[in-house]
Amino acid sequence: MTSAPAPIEPRWLSALLASAGFARAYTLVVLGAVFASYAIERVAGRVTLVSIIVGLCVIGAGVLVARREEISFLRLVPTTLVMFVGWAFASIFWSSDTTTSFWSWLTMASLAFLAVVIGHVRDTLQTARALGDVLRVLLAVSLAVEVLSGVLLDIPFAFLGVQGNLAQLGPVQGIFGTRNMLGFVAVLALITFLIEYRTQSVRPGLSFVSVVLAGGLAAFSDSPTVLVLAVGVGLAVGALALVRHTRPERRVALQWGLGALVVVGVIVGYLARHPIIAWLGAGTDFSMRVNLWNLMVDLLRSHPVEGWGWYGVWSPREQPFININFRLDTDHATGLNAYFDVLLQLGWVGLILFLSLAGIALVRSWLAASERRSVIYAWTPLILIALLIDSMFESFTLTGVGWMMLVLCAVRAGLSRSWRERFDVADGALPPSDPVLRG
C-alpha cells in the first residue's frame, strides 16, 4: 500500500515574500493606498478601501512570517505603541457605542500594523525613496485634477471634493479632500524630496521638479497651517545642522540648550498668540477652534482619566460628539487638535501615552540624526516634528496617513536607537555588523 505523497512546501511563496523586490513593491502599494485612501473611497467606495487594507494586512503578516529569522520579536513594536493601542482598545468597553468604537480601533490597529511591517522590511533610505515616489505621483495627479476642474472645464468635481479654484490661485484640495490635508501632505513631500536631493538618491532635475510641485501645491492650498509647518520644520533643520557640525564633546550642552530654547519659544508663542494669529489672518478660524477646545475640556471633566472612548474620526450620532456639534451649531468630524482629541477620547492616561510614543520617538530619532554621518537619518525626526506641529491645528496624526507615518517613524526610531539592542546582540538575534547598529 503506497503512502500518500507528502505535501509540497510552498518555498517559492516564502522566497517571494522575503525578497527585496517584493518588499519594495509592497511598500509602494501600502503608501499609495493609504495616502490615496480618500480618493479611493470616493471613487470606488468604502468596501473597496477596506478590502485593500485587509488584503495588505494579510500579505504583511505573510511577509513577517517569511522574514521571521531576520526580525527580532523583542524589537518588533515599540513598547509605547503597544501601550497606547492597548489603552485605546480598553476604552471600547466604556464608550457609548462599543461596535463603532471597536471598528475604529481595528482601523487604527491595521494601519499601525502596516507601518510596523514597512519599518522592518525597508530601511530609512528605502522608506523615504518609496514615499517620495508615491507622493510625486499623487501630487501630480492632484495638480492634473485641479487643472482639469478649475481651468479646462471650470466645474467643481463634487465627488472628490474639488472646488475648481486653481484659476483663482486657490484654495485647492487635490485628491486629498481638504486644503489642510493637501498642505500637510505637501509639507511631508517637501521634507522627503529635499532629503532625496541631499542623499543624491534621485536625479537633480527630478528633485527640482518635485520640490516645485510640492511647494506650489502647498502655496495654492492656502492652508493657514502650512506657513507654521514650514517655519517649524525650517527651524528644526537649522538646529539639526548646528548640532551635526558641533564637536561631539559639546553636543550634550547644545542639545540641552536647544531643548530649553524650544520650551521658551512655546511659552512666548502662547503669550503672543493673538498678534501671531492676526498676522496670519486666521483670527476667525482660531476663535472657532478655541471655542471647540474649551467645550471639549468642559466635557472631559466627567471622564478625566479614561475619556469617552476611542473613535478616531468622530461618530456624529454618539456622545460627546453630538453634544459638541449641537452646542456649537457645527458639524466637526475631529477636534482640530490631536492632543485635545486624545484627551477627550482617552483621557489623561491616553494623552500621556500618546506624548510618550511621539516624544520618545522624536528623542531617539533626533539623537540618531545628530550623531550619524548620513543625512538620511534627518528624515525621521523632521517628519515627526511636522506631525507634532500639525497636531496643534488638526487631528491628522490620529487617523489615516498621519497615524501611519507616526507609527512608521516610531518603529524606525526604535530600530535606530533602542535599549533593547543590547539584548538582541547578546542573544545573537542582531549581529553587531547589522546596518542598524553600524548607522
Protein Blocks (a to p, Z undefined) as FASTA:
>chain_A
ZZdddddddfklmmmmmpmklmmmmmmmmmmmmmmmmmmmmmnojklmmmmmmmmmmmmm
mmmmmmmmmpcfklmpcfklmmmmmmmmmmmmmcfblmlmmmmmmmmmmmmmmmmmmmmm
pcfklmmmmmmmmmmmmmmmmmmmmmmmmmmnopacfknopnolmmnopaaebjnopakl
mmmmmmmmmmmmmmmmmnopacfklmmmmmmmmmmmmmmnopaklmmmmmmmmmmmmmmm
mmmmpcfklmmmmmmmmmmmmmmmmmmmmmmmmmmmmmnopmmmmmmmmmmmmmmmmmmm
mmmmnonojekjacfkbcfklmmmmmnopacfbeoiaklmmmmmnojmlmmmmmmmmmmm
mmmmmmmmmmpmblklmmmmmmmmmmmmmmmmbcklmgcjllmmmmmmmmmmmmmocfkl
mmmmmnopacfklmklnZZ
